[in-house]
Amino acid sequence: MKLTVLGCYAATPRTITNPTSQVLEIQNRLFLIDCGEGTQVQLRKNKIKFSKINHIFISHLHGDHCYGLIGLVSTFMLLNRENDLHIYGPKGIKEIITLQLRLSNSWTAYSLFFHELTSTESEVIFEDEKVIVKTIPLKHRIYTNGFLFQEKTGERKLDINAVQEYEIETCYFQNIKNGKDIVLDNGKVIPNNLLSHDPIPPKSYAFCSDTVFDESIVPLIENVDVLYHESTFLDSEEHLSERTMHSTAKQAATIALKANVATLILGHYSTRYDTIDLFKTEAQTIFPNVLLADDGKSFNFE
Amino acid sequence: MKLTVLGCYAATPRTITNPTSQVLEIQNRLFLIDCGEGTQVQLRKNKIKFSKINHIFISHLHGDHCYGLIGLVSTFMLLNRENDLHIYGPKGIKEIITLQLRLSNSWTAYSLFFHELTSTESEVIFEDEKVIVKTIPLKHRIYTNGFLFQEKTGERKLDINAVQEYEIETCYFQNIKNGKDIVLDNGKVIPNNLLSHDPIPPKSYAFCSDTVFDESIVPLIENVDVLYHESTFLDSEEHLSERTMHSTAKQAATIALKANVATLILGHYSTRYDTIDLFKTEAQTIFPNVLLADDGKSFNFE
């Protein structure tokens, strides 16, 4: 599992900082999360193949999370994309994109599927054989969802030495990977745990931006490997975080602690601060394992 | 008169090239012409004061000319803009902007005026005491206008030595600047040309992008000081220019020649070519005074 942060600053794009967008690579799938203005250029700068992006998740319709989407959809068209593109986001996102395509008389040759979200309860919005994606309803000034990406538990790993020792035929291997015990020709039962190892524990990533401090998300993100939680402000600006429905670094760390996550990544920084190191220092007073997102930074979680 | 090119490349924004946007400074007014994705960052890079932009002209609704507009409108809001903002562009532009503001629940505190264009004849769309702006109907795949910016002829310049010599009182100075002759107390008439000099000749700038080669614009742009004419392709790709309704460098130069302009600026280059110098070389086989637009380049025309 690898996270590449394309942009992680609040509000407007600036000369050297970009609004929210990130790419999660999980089980060889690339998921684009949010798409602020300039995302397509950030994708190029970070050498991420446009053609590998088939699913885009938009948390909410504030500009710093979605104004780059129409440009990306159009660029896919100019690049002669053929793959389907799935866009998951708040109701209204389809109208925003299709209105602009219609007025520019530029329909995509590839198929564009919109999955508009309206629920205020967590729901499964994507699932295939390896990955499941659920919404994390957040509290912000407009309808907003975070997203929880979970690998499914894989097959058990065959113990090659053990299966050779018991002279088990290859036609039974899949049963062993599926966790089944094996009955030998002599009637003897070999328990599965003597023939296989536990699978690699599935990884999980929770993206929570933008949101006011809200403990009700804790049960949804409990024990995730990596939590990205917005920290627009420091504790000294807590009054602003309440008013604008954002979080402080301390509040993000409190959520991480209560949810017992392994790693917390902070982001969505206000540009009012001289250095983002202040966010880490503040968060670590509550929760130790804190990383700082920054534009163009990648995190490997293997 | 000063032109700052923020972006002048066709199609999609890339790592080092930007889609169309430029700032024309004329008679202390700043006019933003087109607004591709990333324009607000280009404004910052070129240190152009956001608060001085009160009029934005959008040629057409293809993404590389307008996808940065919603972001700029939103950023103006975040910067607590108070001045009115006037947007001139094809019908539909109001719906694109207001739909996105409505869905993000982010109304501007400043007043936003849309001047939607539908005419296929040239028309005056802006006028104040110093400047007049007219449309230049262009032929492209969708409804498109170029824009002609003209300084109005200024007042005549007082000849200080002459008015002192004739002992003319200051209360008559404005009449002299307005071109009036002066009658002295003794009845003698002093012709205006002995008391004043001709005003500085008014400057004019024509922006023509995007368009197929179209001689019908020549009468509208005749004798302008500066013509920006798109040259997406070179002559070797003339078949593409016809199909996509763009122009070649040679065609742009032909328009410049026929319209007897003083200076031609080329831009809107396809990124398929290794160097933009090829455009200049080709255009100069037809018309000598050719300049090349490039992102971040400024041109002073005093």
Interface residues (C-beta under 8 A of the other chain):
Chain A: A11 T12 P13 R14 T15 E37 G38 Q40 V41 R44 K45 H60 L61 H62 G63 Y67 G68 I70 G71 S74 T75 L78 P90 G92 E95 I96 L99 Q100 L103 S104 N105 S106 R141 I142
Chain B: A11 T12 P13 R14 T15 E37 G38 Q40 V41 R44 K45 H60 L61 H62 G63 Y67 G68 I70 G71 S74 T75 L78 P90 G92 E95 I96 L99 Q100 L103 S104 N105 S106 R141 I142
